[in-house]
């Protein structure tokens, strides 16, 4: 099993491609904090990106793209001096999927957003920096550029099913950007574990058989390292031990099944690796702060 596939599927990740932007002359647009994960790609020209809380802007060149993973406001602009106008009204009045600012067509961007379930923070987003900037000059960025080119083509030609195709391509773009981030950054957290040559095999084993009665020794044998090496590596890179990670993933699977509302808690417990509903309840409360029954009520499942 691919842990990244598992997590994106569990989070019900979906993409929305918004209007394109053409800009020229001196211009600046202020964007409210996005509710999900925002992406933009520069198809022509260059501009500046200011992220709230940062003193200096990021220079975006033609072919660059970026991912905003936190709910932070930002500004796109031609220069440092032009006062920004709110972007919302401009995009609300877009014609044929294109918003325009300024008197010329010097800069072109396409963008959109990704939405996830409420558990996205702890599973995916908390381990990411606020901004992931993919430069056109990055040798490994070819596949991300391909996805952007195809999204642009679908939006411009307006063929049958083009919006749906563009949204699926945006999901490809998200995965490519996450892969690029993993290839360039060590860091810590669950995603860093996927880039570790030892931990990735342990993570795949857990995701392939989450209900298996794993022990640290059994996982260590699976990846051909000692128990102490595996435990230390998990702690250093992911920030928790192997069995802590296993428990957390089981609880995510249980929470997903609870949200579906078509199984008993006893059945869910057995499916994710617990011998009884009470055993699941203890682990569930330890991880989420509430019992499965409380979680079920809050999810609106009766």
C-alpha positions in Angstrom: 0.0 0.0 0.0 1.1 3.6 -0.7 0.8 5.6 2.5 0.4 8.9 0.6 -2.4 7.4 -1.5 -4.1 6.1 1.6 -4.0 9.5 3.4 -5.3 11.5 0.4 -8.1 9.0 -0.1 -9.0 9.1 3.6 -9.0 12.9 3.5 -11.4 12.8 0.6 -9.1 15.2 -1.2 -10.7 17.1 -4.1 -9.6 20.0 -6.3 -11.3 23.1 -7.6 -9.7 25.1 -10.5 -10.7 28.8 -10.3 -10.6 31.6 -12.8 -7.4 32.5 -14.6 -5.9 35.9 -14.0 -4.5 38.3 -16.6 -2.6 41.4 -15.3 -0.6 44.2 -16.7 1.1 47.5 -15.8 1.2 48.2 -12.1 -1.2 46.1 -10.1 -1.7 44.3 -6.7 -4.3 42.0 -5.4 -5.0 41.0 -1.8 -6.4 37.5 -1.2 -8.2 36.5 2.0 -6.8 33.4 3.8 -7.9 30.3 1.9 -10.2 27.8 3.5 -8.2 24.9 2.0 -4.9 24.5 0.3 -4.3 27.1 -2.5 -2.2 26.7 -5.6 -1.2 29.1 -8.4 1.0 28.8 -11.4 2.6 31.6 -13.4 2.0 30.9 -17.1 3.4 34.2 -18.4 5.5 37.0 -17.0 6.5 37.4 -13.4 5.2 38.9 -10.1 5.7 39.1 -6.4 4.0 37.0 -3.7 3.7 38.3 -0.1 2.6 35.9 2.5 1.2 37.3 5.7 3.8 37.4 8.4 6.7 37.5 6.0 8.8 40.7 5.6 10.0 40.0 2.1 8.1 38.8 -1.0 8.8 35.7 -3.0 9.7 36.4 -6.7 7.6 34.3 -9.0 9.0 33.7 -12.4 7.4 32.4 -15.5 6.8 28.7 -15.1 6.9 28.8 -11.3 4.1 27.4 -9.2 3.4 27.5 -5.5 1.3 25.8 -2.8 -0.1 27.6 0.2 -0.8 25.0 2.9 -1.9 27.3 5.8 -4.9 29.7 6.2 -2.8 32.8 5.6 -3.7 35.8 3.6 -1.4 36.8 0.7 -0.8 39.4 -2.0 0.2 39.1 -5.6 1.6 42.2 -7.2 3.7 43.7 -9.9 5.8 45.7 -7.6 6.3 46.7 -3.9 4.7 50.1 -4.1 1.2 49.6 -5.6 -1.6 49.5 -3.0 -3.5 46.2 -3.2 -7.1 45.9 -4.1 -9.3 43.0 -2.8 -9.2 40.1 -5.2 -12.6 38.7 -4.3 -14.8 41.2 -6.2 -12.4 40.9 -9.2 -12.8 37.2 -9.5 -16.5 37.3 -8.7 -16.9 39.4 -11.9 -14.7 37.2 -14.0 -15.9 36.8 -17.6 -15.6 33.3 -19.3 -13.4 32.2 -16.4 -10.9 35.0 -16.7 -10.3 37.9 -14.2 -8.4 40.9 -15.4 -6.5 43.7 -13.7 -4.6 46.5 -15.3 -4.5 47.7 -18.9 -2.3 45.0 -20.5 -1.8 41.2 -20.6 1.8 40.9 -19.3 1.2 38.3 -16.5 -1.0 35.2 -16.6 -1.7 32.9 -13.6 -4.0 29.9 -13.2 -4.9 28.6 -9.8 -7.3 26.7 -7.6 -7.7 25.1 -4.3 -7.8 21.6 -2.6 -10.3 20.7 0.0 -9.9 18.0 2.6 -11.8 16.5 5.6 -11.4 18.0 9.0 -8.6 15.5 10.0 -6.3 16.9 7.3 -4.3 19.0 9.7 -2.8 16.2 11.8 -2.5 13.8 8.9 -1.0 16.0 6.2 -0.9 19.7 6.5 0.8 20.2 9.9 3.9 18.6 8.5 4.1 21.1 5.6 5.6 24.6 5.6 3.2 27.4 4.9 4.6 27.9 1.3 6.0 25.3 -1.1 7.6 27.1 -4.1 8.3 25.0 -7.2 10.7 26.9 -9.5 10.6 26.5 -13.3 14.3 25.8 -13.1 14.0 22.8 -10.8 15.1 19.8 -12.8 12.6 17.6 -11.0 9.7 19.9 -11.7 9.0 18.6 -15.3 5.9 16.5 -14.3 4.4 19.4 -12.3 4.9 21.7 -15.4 3.2 19.0 -17.5 0.2 19.0 -15.3 0.0 22.8 -15.3 0.2 22.8 -19.1 -2.6 20.3 -19.4 -4.8 22.2 -16.9 -4.2 25.4 -18.9 -5.1 23.7 -22.1 -8.4 22.3 -20.7 -9.4 25.6 -19.4 -8.6 27.5 -22.6 -10.2 25.1 -25.1 -13.4 24.5 -23.0 -13.9 21.0 -24.3 -16.6 18.7 -23.0 -15.8 17.6 -19.5 -12.8 20.1 -19.4 -13.5 21.3 -15.9 -13.6 17.8 -14.5 -10.4 16.9 -16.3 -8.7 20.0 -15.0 -9.7 19.1 -11.5 -8.2 15.6 -11.8 -5.0 17.1 -13.3 -4.9 19.4 -10.3 -4.8 16.4 -8.0 -1.8 15.1 -10.1 -0.2 18.5 -9.6 -0.7 18.2 -5.8 1.0 14.8 -5.6 3.9 16.0 -7.8 4.4 19.0 -5.6 4.4 16.9 -2.5 6.9 14.5 -4.1 9.2 17.4 -5.0 8.9 18.8 -1.4 9.9 15.4 -0.1 12.9 15.1 -2.5 14.3 18.5 -1.4 13.5 18.6 2.3 14.5 16.3 5.1 12.7 17.8 8.1 10.5 15.8 10.5 7.0 14.5 10.5 4.9 11.8 8.7 5.8 13.0 5.2 9.5 13.0 6.0 9.1 9.4 6.9 8.0 8.7 3.4 11.3 10.0 2.1 13.3 7.8 4.6 14.6 4.6 2.9 14.0 2.5 6.0 10.8 4.1 7.4 8.9 4.1 4.1 9.0 0.3 4.1 7.7 0.2 7.7 5.0 2.7 6.9 3.9 0.6 3.8 3.8 -2.5 6.0 1.5 -0.8 8.5 -0.8 0.7 5.8 -1.0 -2.7 4.0 -2.1 -4.5 7.2 -3.2 -2.0 9.9 -5.2 -4.6 11.8 -2.2 -6.9 12.1 -0.9 -7.3 15.7 2.3 -5.5 14.9 5.2 -5.3 17.4 8.3 -3.2 17.0 10.2 -6.4 16.6 8.0 -7.6 13.8 8.2 -4.3 12.0 12.0 -4.3 12.4 12.2 -7.7 10.9 10.1 -6.5 7.9 12.6 -3.7 7.1 15.7 -5.7 8.2 16.9 -3.4 11.0 17.2 -3.8 14.7 14.3 -2.9 17.0 16.3 -0.1 18.6 17.3 1.3 15.2 13.7 1.4 14.0 12.4 2.9 17.2 15.0 5.6 17.2 14.5 6.4 13.5 10.7 6.7 13.9 11.2 9.0 16.9 13.8 11.2 15.2 12.1 11.5 11.8 8.3 11.1 12.4 8.3 12.4 16.0 6.6 9.3 17.5 7.3 5.6 18.0 6.2 2.9 15.5 3.3 1.7 17.7 2.2 5.2 18.4 2.0 5.8 14.6 0.1 2.5 14.2 -2.4 3.5 16.8 -2.9 6.9 15.2 -3.5 5.4 11.8 -5.9 2.8 13.2 -7.9 5.7 14.8 -8.0 7.6 11.5 -9.4 4.5 9.8 -11.9 4.1 12.6 -12.9 7.7 12.4 -13.5 7.4 8.7 -15.7 4.4 9.2 -17.6 6.1 11.9 -18.3 9.1 9.6 -19.8 6.7 7.0 -22.3 5.6 9.6 -23.0 2.1 8.3 -21.2 -0.1 10.8 -21.4 -0.8 14.5 -18.5 0.3 16.7 -17.8 -3.3 17.6 -17.4 -4.2 13.9 -15.2 -1.1 13.3 -13.0 -2.1 16.3 -12.4 -5.6 14.8 -11.7 -4.2 11.3 -9.0 -1.8 12.5 -7.2 -4.1 14.9 -8.9 -4.0 18.3 -10.3 -6.9 20.1 -13.4 -5.1 21.4 -15.4 -1.9 21.3 -14.0 -0.9 24.7 -10.4 -1.3 23.5 -11.1 0.9 20.6 -12.8 3.5 22.8 -9.8 3.8 25.1 -7.4 4.3 22.1 -9.8 6.6 20.3 -10.2 8.9 23.3 -6.4 9.0 23.9 -5.8 10.1 20.3 -8.8 12.4 19.6 -9.8 13.5 23.1 -13.3 12.0 22.8 -15.0 8.6 22.7 -16.1 7.0 19.4 -19.8 7.5 20.5 -19.2 11.2 21.1 -17.4 11.5 17.8 -20.3 9.8 16.1 -22.8 12.2 17.6 -20.7 15.2 16.6 -20.5 13.8 13.0 -24.3 13.8 13.0 -24.5 10.0 12.8 -27.3 8.4 14.8 
